Amino acid sequence: MRSRLRRGIGWAVGFAALIAAATGLGRSLAPTAYVLRFPTQDASGLYPGSEVMIAGAQVGLVTNVSVGSGGLAMVTIDLQPEYAPVHRDATVAIRPKSLLGEMYVALDPGQGGSTLPSGSTLPGLQVDRSTDLQQVIDTFDAPTRQKLQTLIDELGGGLAGEGQDLNTTLAYGKDDLDQLASIATTLAQRSQDLQTVIQDLNVVLGELARSDRRQEVAQLIQNTELLLANLDREQAQLQQAIAASDGALARAARGLGGTEPSLAGVFAALPTTVSQGELLLEGLATDSGALLPHLDQLIRSIDEGPIVFGGEDATGYATRISLVVGCSTAGACFQPPAAQVQPAAAPAATVPSQVQTQSDQALLRQGLLGFLLGGLP
């Protein structure tokens, strides 16, 4: 009985020793956290459990905030082993996490120099604390803070429910800033051209600043003022003319309404009409060349020739039909000035009528223009 109890106690002690050894071995094999300390003049907003960030990703936690030497606060952080160690040029910054005063530690692990062992302390020059909104507000006096609070409240009330529009406005603002940056880049690349423009502008301004140019500039300004005054006085007439033009265009639009098919047909037939007109006028080219030098005489012949018919039509328009023939057949024909009459070999009375008839027939064979020019020299 006693032997069994001894063996059971032995087994229990051995099992406990095995568990303790395994636990110690596990602890010795488990990676330990990388500890880093840094001093700061103000650690408000940091507590055990505050986040440590590298490029916006959480890599550790604040484990302790205590008072160090010289009245400075000493902050201890633990980094996850995969983000350790940091270099000697590493920097930290205490930045606000929310408007409630909560802060976090932004760590830049650095890139130059040797690495720091766990438990090292960064110099104070490599520690920075961002100015939070509360510190900015505290710089104002009480009335200013009250007005600022009222402004923020009113701004919040005005933007309530306008989140989508505000986001759209911010997106447009970003586009405007991008375009402004592009313009600034272009101007930076054209700095030499801008310098030339500025120099030329200085020359122009210097020329205008001369005493003998001031009178001309004053006269130019006075003339411009007179022009603007005249335009102001004529504004009513200009508006009336514009209104009349609008009315005329409106009437033209009403008059042309529905005529699109007809106009389309006219435009479609226009090339054929032009071609036929060219064929019709082609035969008159020679005769028109002969007519133009005697056009004045032709007009006077029509005006002073015998009237075959004269009167008014149904609408009251006066009409007149004159017979224009050669002087060989017309009794009352316009005679050109004596200086323009060619000497004749024999008097007109001695010309036989048969010869005159043959001459008229020859003129008729030459066409209408030849018939009209029959009595001209």
MOSULBEL-V121967 format. One record per pair of residues at least 6 apart in sequence whose C-alpha atoms are under 7 Angstrom apart, sorted by the first residue. I is the first residue (numbers start at 1). J is the second residue. If there is no record, write none. Layout:
i=<I,I>
j=<J,J>
//
This chain:
i=<31,32,33,33,33,33,34,34,34,34,34,34,35,35,35,35,35,36,36,36,36,36,36,36,37,37,37,37,37,37,37,37,38,38,38,38,38,38,38,39,39,39,39,39,40,40,40,40,40,41,41,42,43,45,45,45,46,46,46,47,47,48,48,48,48,49,49,49,50,50,50,51,51,51,51,51,51,52,52,52,52,52,52,52,52,52,53,53,53,53,54,54,54,59,59,59,60,60,60,61,61,61,62,62,62,63,63,63,64,64,65,65,65,65,66,66,66,67,67,68,85,85,85,86,86,86,86,87,87,87,87,87,87,87,87,88,88,88,88,89,89,89,90,90,90,91,91,91,91,91,92,92,92,92,92,92,92,93,93,93,93,93,93,93,94,94,94,94,94,94,94,95,95,95,95,95,95,96,96,96,96,97,97,137,208,287,287,301,301,302,302,304,305,305,305,305,305,305,306,306,306,307,307,307,307,308,308,308,309,309,310,310,310,311,311,311,312,312,324,325,325,325,326,326,326,326,327,327,328,341,342,363,363,363,364,364>
j=<81,81,78,79,80,81,78,79,80,81,84,118,77,78,79,118,119,76,77,78,118,119,120,121,74,75,76,77,119,120,121,122,74,75,76,121,122,123,124,72,73,74,75,124,72,73,74,124,127,72,73,73,73,101,102,103,102,103,104,62,65,62,63,64,65,61,62,63,61,62,104,58,60,61,62,104,105,58,59,60,61,62,104,105,106,107,59,105,106,107,106,107,108,79,80,83,78,79,80,77,78,79,76,77,78,76,77,78,75,76,73,74,75,76,73,74,75,73,74,74,115,116,117,109,110,115,116,109,110,111,112,113,114,115,116,113,114,115,116,110,112,113,108,109,110,107,108,109,126,127,105,106,107,108,126,127,128,105,106,107,127,128,129,130,103,104,105,106,128,129,130,103,104,105,106,129,130,102,103,104,132,103,104,145,214,369,370,333,334,322,324,334,322,323,324,332,333,334,322,323,332,320,321,322,323,321,322,323,320,321,319,320,321,318,319,320,318,319,372,371,372,374,371,372,374,375,333,375,356,377,377,370,371,374,370,371>
//
